[in-house]
Amino acid sequence: MGYSLMFLWIILPVTTFVVSIVIGKNDFWEKGKWAFTLFFGVMYMLAEYGTFKMANNIAFDKLNAPDRGMIVGGAIISAIGMLIGSLFNKKRNKQKKQDL
C-alpha cells in the first residue's frame, strides 16, 4: 500500500514535472509540445484507474467510470513543468543572441 501511494502521489507527479521541464527546455515538437500536457494528464488518471479503481471494479463485479478530474491535476503538473522549461529555453536563446 505504501509503495503504491508513494508512486501515485510522489514519484509519478515528480517525474511528470521533470519530463515536462526537459521537453520545454529542449523545445521538443515546438508548439506541439503543449499537447503533451493533455497526454500526461490522461496518463496520470489512468495510473490510478488502472490500479485501485480497477481492483474495486473487479472485486465488486461492477464498472465505474474513471475520475476525469485527475486529468486536470496531471495536466496542471505537466503545464507548470512545461512553462518552466520553456522559460529556461527562452532565457538561453536570449543569452545566445546577446553573445553574438
Residue frames as qw, qx, qy, qz and C-alpha x, y, z in Angstrom:
[[0.000, 0.886, 0.464, 0.000, 0.00, 0.00, 0.00],
 [0.314, -0.795, 0.092, 0.511, 2.82, 2.40, 0.90],
 [0.427, -0.121, 0.587, 0.677, 4.60, 1.72, -2.38],
 [0.219, 0.580, 0.661, 0.422, 1.51, 2.48, -4.47],
 [0.129, -0.936, -0.289, 0.153, 0.72, 5.65, -2.55],
 [0.397, -0.620, 0.293, 0.611, 4.32, 6.81, -2.88],
 [0.387, 0.121, 0.665, 0.627, 4.23, 6.04, -6.60],
 [0.118, 0.707, 0.623, 0.314, 0.88, 7.72, -7.31],
 [0.192, -0.951, -0.239, 0.024, 1.31, 10.79, -5.12],
 [0.376, -0.785, 0.294, 0.395, 5.07, 11.44, -5.21],
 [0.502, -0.220, 0.644, 0.534, 7.04, 9.61, -7.91],
 [0.406, 0.542, 0.651, 0.342, 4.56, 9.95, -10.81],
 [0.075, 0.972, 0.217, -0.046, 3.89, 13.69, -10.32],
 [0.358, -0.755, 0.349, 0.424, 7.61, 14.44, -9.87],
 [0.499, -0.049, 0.684, 0.530, 8.61, 12.51, -12.99],
 [0.324, 0.754, 0.535, 0.200, 5.78, 14.16, -14.97],
 [0.111, -0.970, -0.014, 0.217, 7.06, 17.54, -13.81],
 [0.439, -0.563, 0.512, 0.478, 10.71, 16.77, -14.61],
 [0.503, 0.234, 0.700, 0.450, 9.97, 15.28, -18.05],
 [0.219, 0.885, 0.404, 0.077, 7.82, 18.31, -18.86],
 [0.229, -0.878, 0.206, 0.367, 10.69, 20.62, -17.90],
 [0.488, -0.254, 0.657, 0.515, 13.02, 18.69, -20.23],
 [0.417, 0.557, 0.649, 0.308, 10.50, 18.83, -23.08],
 [0.062, 0.973, 0.215, -0.057, 10.02, 22.57, -22.60],
 [0.379, -0.756, 0.332, 0.418, 13.73, 23.32, -22.11],
 [0.419, -0.175, 0.709, 0.539, 14.80, 21.48, -25.26],
 [0.438, 0.450, -0.068, -0.775, 11.77, 22.75, -27.21],
 [0.220, 0.047, 0.945, 0.236, 10.79, 19.30, -28.45],
 [0.168, 0.543, 0.793, 0.219, 7.96, 19.40, -31.02],
 [0.077, 0.240, 0.099, 0.963, 7.91, 23.23, -30.90],
 [0.436, -0.187, 0.126, -0.871, 4.30, 24.36, -30.30],
 [0.767, -0.111, -0.538, -0.332, 3.01, 20.77, -30.34],
 [0.348, 0.134, -0.774, 0.511, 4.73, 20.17, -27.02],
 [0.348, -0.139, 0.369, -0.851, 1.76, 21.70, -25.21],
 [0.792, -0.052, -0.366, -0.485, -0.42, 18.80, -26.38],
 [0.567, 0.107, -0.769, 0.277, 1.71, 16.59, -24.16],
 [0.207, -0.193, 0.532, -0.798, 0.20, 18.25, -21.10],
 [0.784, -0.014, -0.024, -0.620, -3.08, 16.56, -22.01],
 [0.773, 0.198, -0.603, -0.009, -1.27, 13.28, -22.62],
 [0.258, 0.213, -0.733, 0.592, 0.38, 13.45, -19.20],
 [0.477, -0.139, 0.314, -0.809, -2.98, 14.30, -17.64],
 [0.868, 0.050, -0.262, -0.419, -4.61, 11.23, -19.18],
 [0.658, 0.211, -0.682, 0.242, -1.72, 9.01, -18.08],
 [0.059, -0.258, 0.604, -0.752, -2.00, 10.41, -14.55],
 [0.703, -0.068, 0.145, -0.693, -5.68, 9.49, -14.47],
 [0.868, 0.164, -0.419, -0.211, -5.11, 6.05, -15.96],
 [0.326, 0.347, -0.770, 0.424, -2.40, 5.24, -13.40],
 [0.338, -0.109, 0.626, -0.695, -4.93, 5.41, -10.58],
 [0.778, 0.157, 0.001, -0.609, -7.83, 3.99, -12.57],
 [0.739, 0.324, -0.579, -0.118, -5.83, 1.00, -13.79],
 [0.296, 0.207, -0.819, 0.445, -4.76, 0.04, -10.27],
 [0.142, 0.090, 0.697, -0.697, -7.06, 0.90, -7.38],
 [0.570, 0.244, 0.077, -0.781, -10.26, 1.64, -9.26],
 [0.646, 0.237, -0.625, -0.370, -9.97, -1.41, -11.49],
 [0.220, 0.065, -0.916, 0.328, -9.32, -3.64, -8.47],
 [0.339, 0.191, 0.520, -0.760, -12.54, -2.27, -6.94],
 [0.626, 0.288, -0.269, -0.672, -14.41, -2.83, -10.20],
 [0.535, 0.179, -0.817, -0.118, -13.30, -6.44, -10.34],
 [0.055, 0.016, -0.847, 0.529, -13.94, -7.10, -6.64],
 [0.370, 0.321, 0.510, -0.707, -17.50, -5.80, -6.75],
 [0.356, 0.308, 0.812, 0.345, -18.26, -7.02, -10.28],
 [0.159, 0.894, 0.355, -0.222, -19.17, -3.53, -11.37],
 [0.564, 0.289, 0.207, 0.745, -17.75, -0.98, -13.82],
 [0.147, -0.869, -0.226, 0.416, -17.24, 2.55, -12.52],
 [0.504, 0.806, 0.047, 0.308, -16.14, 5.38, -14.80],
 [0.630, 0.005, -0.221, 0.744, -12.69, 6.90, -14.30],
 [0.204, -0.831, -0.269, 0.442, -12.38, 10.17, -12.43],
 [0.542, 0.656, 0.210, 0.481, -11.85, 12.76, -15.17],
 [0.238, -0.967, 0.062, -0.070, -10.78, 15.33, -12.61],
 [0.758, -0.418, 0.322, 0.383, -7.47, 13.52, -12.34],
 [0.635, 0.496, 0.294, 0.514, -6.74, 14.55, -15.94],
 [0.014, 0.947, 0.033, 0.319, -6.81, 18.19, -14.87],
 [0.621, -0.740, 0.236, 0.105, -4.43, 17.53, -11.98],
 [0.790, -0.077, 0.395, 0.462, -1.89, 15.75, -14.17],
 [0.465, 0.686, 0.278, 0.486, -2.20, 18.34, -16.92],
 [0.191, -0.969, 0.043, -0.151, -1.59, 21.18, -14.46],
 [0.709, -0.543, 0.342, 0.294, 1.55, 19.50, -13.09],
 [0.704, 0.220, 0.430, 0.521, 2.79, 18.99, -16.65],
 [0.256, 0.865, 0.236, 0.360, 1.88, 22.53, -17.76],
 [0.377, -0.910, 0.158, 0.065, 3.82, 24.08, -14.88],
 [0.715, -0.321, 0.458, 0.419, 6.88, 21.99, -15.77],
 [0.578, 0.507, 0.439, 0.466, 6.48, 22.81, -19.46],
 [0.032, 0.976, 0.110, 0.183, 6.23, 26.54, -18.66],
 [0.519, -0.764, 0.309, 0.225, 9.36, 26.46, -16.51],
 [0.712, -0.032, 0.518, 0.472, 11.26, 24.56, -19.21],
 [0.422, 0.735, 0.368, 0.383, 10.07, 26.99, -21.88],
 [0.169, -0.984, 0.055, -0.015, 11.23, 29.93, -19.77],
 [0.646, -0.492, 0.442, 0.381, 14.67, 28.29, -19.42],
 [0.633, 0.328, 0.518, 0.472, 14.77, 27.82, -23.21],
 [0.191, 0.922, 0.239, 0.238, 13.73, 31.43, -23.83],
 [0.384, -0.883, 0.218, 0.158, 16.39, 32.72, -21.43],
 [0.702, -0.225, 0.511, 0.442, 19.05, 30.52, -23.06],
 [0.525, 0.566, 0.455, 0.443, 18.12, 31.73, -26.56],
 [0.026, -0.992, -0.084, -0.088, 18.15, 35.36, -25.37],
 [0.529, -0.707, 0.360, 0.302, 21.67, 34.91, -23.95],
 [0.692, 0.108, 0.531, 0.477, 22.85, 33.31, -27.22],
 [0.344, 0.811, 0.330, 0.339, 21.56, 36.30, -29.21],
 [0.241, -0.964, 0.102, 0.042, 23.29, 38.72, -26.85],
 [0.683, -0.435, 0.441, 0.388, 26.58, 36.84, -27.19],
 [0.628, 0.426, 0.442, 0.478, 26.52, 37.24, -30.97]]
